[in-house]
Amino acid sequence: MTRTPPGWTAPLLDRVRTARTEDFTRLPTPATGRPSAVLVLLGEEPDHGPDVLLLQRAASMRNHAGQPAFPGGAADPGDGGPVGTALREAEEEVGLDPTSVTVLAELPRLWIPVSNFVVTPVLAWWHRPHRVHPREPAEVAHVARLPVAELVDPANRLTVRVPSGWQGPAFQVRGMLVWGFTAGVLAALLEMGGWEQPWPRHRVTELPRSVLRPAPPKTAEPDDELTGPIG
C-alpha cells in the first residue's frame, strides 16, 4: 500500500507547515515542562472516509476515567524525540505497528498547565491500517476510528464549561464526549484542513463532574493527565 497520503490531506499539510502555537491555544508554551507527545493518526476507510484514531480511558482509572484521548504520554530517555514517544506510546496502549505509520509533521509544542506537560502532537498517515485494541484493559477501555464527517457534523459539536469557568470545544460522537486538550487539537486541525462546518457555538453544556480530573497525587502517571483543558 502506498505511503503517500491521499489528496484530501493536502490542505491540512499546507497549513500545518506554518502553524503556530497560537493556532491551537491562547496559552504560551514555557521553556520548561514535562516533555510528552501524542499521535494524531489519520486514516481512511471505504465506508466512512477520513478518520482519526482515539482511545477511551478505562472507567476504573484514577484520573480521566472514561475520557477519550489521542494515544500518547510522557517522553522516555530512549525515545529520540516526540515521534519516538508518540509511536512507542501508541504501540504500548493499542498495539499500533509503528511501521504502518507515515509521519507527516510535528505540530507546535502545547502546554497543559494543570500537569505542566509540554505536548508535541505528531500528525501521521496510517498507510497500512490494521486491527488495534486495548493492550491494557485496566488503562484503555476502547479504541475507535472516528470519521471526520461525524466530527464536523454540527449536530455533534458543542462547547463545554467546567466549574472553574473555562470553556472549550467538544464533540459528542459515537457515545464519546471528546473535550479538553484532545478536542482543542481536533478542532484546530479540522479548521486547518478545510473540513469545519458552521456549528452552534452558543450550545454550551456544563461538563459533568464525573468526568473531571481530581487533583492528582504525586504518584500520578504522567499519561493519565494528558487530556486536560487547553486554550
C-alpha positions as CSV (number, residue, x, y, z in Angstrom):
1,M,0.0,0.0,0.0
2,T,1.2,3.5,-0.9
3,R,2.8,5.6,1.8
4,T,1.8,8.8,0.0
5,P,-1.0,10.5,1.9
6,P,-4.2,10.9,-0.1
7,G,-5.1,14.2,-1.8
8,W,-7.6,15.2,0.9
9,T,-4.7,15.7,3.4
10,A,-3.1,18.4,1.1
11,P,-4.9,21.5,2.5
12,L,-4.1,20.4,6.1
13,L,-0.5,19.7,5.4
14,D,0.0,23.0,3.6
15,R,-1.5,24.7,6.7
16,V,0.4,22.9,9.4
17,R,3.7,23.8,7.8
18,T,3.3,27.3,9.1
19,A,1.1,26.5,12.2
20,R,1.9,28.4,15.4
21,T,1.1,27.7,19.0
22,E,-1.4,30.5,18.8
23,D,-3.4,28.5,16.2
24,F,-4.2,25.9,18.9
25,T,-4.2,27.7,22.2
26,R,-4.1,31.1,23.9
27,L,-1.5,29.7,26.4
28,P,2.2,30.4,25.6
29,T,4.4,27.4,25.8
30,P,7.0,27.8,28.6
31,A,10.7,27.0,28.0
32,T,10.5,24.2,30.6
33,G,7.9,21.5,31.2
34,R,7.4,17.7,31.2
35,P,8.1,16.6,27.6
36,S,5.4,14.4,26.1
37,A,3.8,13.6,22.8
38,V,0.5,12.3,21.3
39,L,-0.2,10.6,18.0
40,V,-2.8,12.3,15.8
41,L,-3.3,9.4,13.3
42,L,-5.3,10.0,10.2
43,G,-6.7,7.0,8.3
44,E,-9.4,6.3,5.7
45,E,-12.0,3.6,5.3
46,P,-14.2,3.0,2.2
47,D,-17.4,3.1,4.1
48,H,-16.9,6.3,6.1
49,G,-14.0,8.2,4.5
50,P,-11.2,10.0,6.5
51,D,-11.0,9.3,10.2
52,V,-8.8,9.8,13.3
53,L,-7.8,7.2,15.9
54,L,-8.8,7.9,19.5
55,L,-8.8,5.7,22.6
56,Q,-11.1,5.8,25.6
57,R,-9.6,5.5,29.0
58,A,-10.9,2.8,31.4
59,A,-13.6,3.8,33.8
60,S,-11.6,2.5,36.7
61,M,-8.6,4.8,36.2
62,R,-7.8,7.3,38.9
63,N,-7.6,10.2,36.5
64,H,-9.6,10.9,33.4
65,A,-11.8,7.9,33.8
66,G,-13.6,7.1,30.6
67,Q,-12.2,10.1,28.8
68,P,-11.3,9.9,25.0
69,A,-7.7,10.9,24.1
70,F,-5.1,10.6,21.5
71,P,-2.6,7.8,22.1
72,G,0.4,9.3,23.9
73,G,2.2,10.0,27.1
74,A,5.4,11.2,28.7
75,A,8.8,11.0,26.9
76,D,11.3,8.3,27.8
77,P,15.0,9.0,27.5
78,G,15.4,6.4,24.7
79,D,12.6,7.8,22.5
80,G,14.8,10.1,20.5
81,G,12.2,12.8,20.3
82,P,8.4,13.4,20.0
83,V,7.9,11.0,17.1
84,G,9.5,8.1,19.0
85,T,7.4,8.9,22.1
86,A,4.2,9.1,20.2
87,L,4.8,5.8,18.3
88,R,6.0,4.0,21.4
89,E,3.0,5.0,23.4
90,A,0.6,4.1,20.6
91,E,2.2,0.6,20.4
92,E,2.0,0.2,24.2
93,E,-1.6,1.4,24.5
94,V,-3.4,0.0,21.4
95,G,-0.9,-2.3,19.7
96,L,-0.2,0.0,16.8
97,D,2.5,-1.2,14.5
98,P,4.9,1.7,14.0
99,T,5.9,0.5,10.5
100,S,2.2,1.0,9.4
101,V,2.5,4.8,10.0
102,T,3.9,7.6,7.9
103,V,4.8,10.6,10.0
104,L,3.7,13.8,8.3
105,A,4.6,16.6,10.7
106,E,5.3,17.6,14.3
107,L,2.9,20.3,15.4
108,P,3.7,23.2,17.7
109,R,4.5,22.3,21.3
110,L,1.5,22.9,23.6
111,W,1.4,23.4,27.3
112,I,-1.1,21.9,29.7
113,P,-0.7,23.9,32.9
114,V,-2.6,21.5,35.2
115,S,0.1,18.9,34.7
116,N,2.9,21.1,33.4
117,F,3.2,18.8,30.3
118,V,4.6,20.3,27.1
119,V,3.0,18.1,24.5
120,T,4.1,17.7,20.8
121,P,1.2,16.4,18.7
122,V,2.6,14.2,15.9
123,L,0.5,14.2,12.8
124,A,0.7,10.9,10.8
125,W,-0.9,9.0,8.0
126,W,-2.0,5.3,8.6
127,H,-0.8,3.9,5.3
128,R,-1.3,0.3,6.4
129,P,-4.3,0.1,8.8
130,H,-4.6,-3.0,10.9
131,R,-6.6,-4.1,13.9
132,V,-5.9,-2.2,17.1
133,H,-7.2,-3.0,20.6
134,P,-6.6,-2.1,24.2
135,R,-3.4,-3.8,25.3
136,E,-4.0,-2.9,29.0
137,P,-7.8,-3.1,29.7
138,A,-7.2,-1.6,33.1
139,E,-6.0,1.6,31.4
140,V,-7.7,1.6,27.9
141,A,-11.3,0.5,27.6
142,H,-11.9,1.1,23.9
143,V,-10.2,2.2,20.7
144,A,-12.2,3.9,17.9
145,R,-11.7,5.4,14.5
146,L,-13.9,8.5,14.5
147,P,-14.9,9.6,11.0
148,V,-14.1,13.2,10.2
149,A,-17.6,13.5,8.7
150,E,-19.1,12.8,12.1
151,L,-16.7,15.1,13.9
152,V,-17.6,18.1,11.8
153,D,-21.4,17.4,11.8
154,P,-22.9,20.5,13.5
155,A,-25.2,18.2,15.5
156,N,-22.2,16.6,17.2
157,R,-20.4,19.8,18.2
158,L,-20.8,21.8,21.4
159,T,-18.9,23.9,23.9
160,V,-18.3,22.6,27.4
161,R,-17.8,24.6,30.5
162,V,-16.0,23.4,33.7
163,P,-16.7,24.7,37.2
164,S,-13.6,27.0,37.0
165,G,-15.3,28.8,34.2
166,W,-13.0,27.5,31.4
167,Q,-14.9,26.9,28.1
168,G,-13.7,24.9,25.2
169,P,-14.8,22.9,22.1
170,A,-16.2,19.4,22.4
171,F,-17.5,16.6,20.2
172,Q,-20.3,14.1,21.1
173,V,-19.6,11.2,18.7
174,R,-20.4,7.5,19.0
175,G,-21.1,7.7,22.7
176,M,-17.9,9.6,23.4
177,L,-17.7,13.1,24.8
178,V,-14.4,14.4,23.5
179,W,-13.2,17.6,25.3
180,G,-10.2,19.3,26.7
181,F,-6.8,19.1,25.1
182,T,-7.9,16.4,22.6
183,A,-10.9,18.4,21.4
184,G,-8.9,21.6,21.2
185,V,-6.3,20.0,18.9
186,L,-9.0,18.3,16.8
187,A,-11.0,21.5,16.4
188,A,-7.9,23.4,15.2
189,L,-7.0,20.6,12.7
190,L,-10.5,20.3,11.3
191,E,-10.5,24.1,10.6
192,M,-7.0,24.0,9.1
193,G,-8.0,21.1,6.8
194,G,-11.0,23.0,5.5
195,W,-13.4,20.4,6.9
196,E,-15.1,22.6,9.6
197,Q,-18.8,23.4,9.1
198,P,-20.7,26.2,10.8
199,W,-21.9,24.9,14.2
200,P,-23.9,26.4,17.1
201,R,-21.2,27.8,19.3
202,H,-23.8,29.1,21.7
203,R,-24.6,25.4,22.6
204,V,-22.8,25.4,26.0
205,T,-23.0,22.3,28.2
206,E,-21.8,22.1,31.8
207,L,-19.2,19.3,31.9
208,P,-20.4,16.5,34.2
209,R,-18.4,16.4,37.4
210,S,-18.0,12.7,36.9
211,V,-15.5,13.3,34.0
212,L,-13.4,15.9,35.8
213,R,-9.9,15.0,36.9
214,P,-9.4,15.3,40.7
215,A,-6.2,16.9,41.9
216,P,-3.6,14.2,41.1
217,P,-1.4,12.7,43.9
218,K,2.4,13.0,43.4
219,T,2.4,9.4,42.2
220,A,0.0,10.0,39.3
221,E,1.1,8.5,36.0
222,P,2.0,11.3,33.5
223,D,0.0,9.9,30.6
224,D,-3.1,10.0,32.8
225,E,-3.0,13.7,32.7
226,L,-2.6,14.5,29.0
227,T,-6.2,15.4,28.3
228,G,-6.6,18.4,30.5
229,P,-8.0,21.7,29.2
230,I,-6.1,23.7,26.6
231,G,-6.9,27.2,25.3
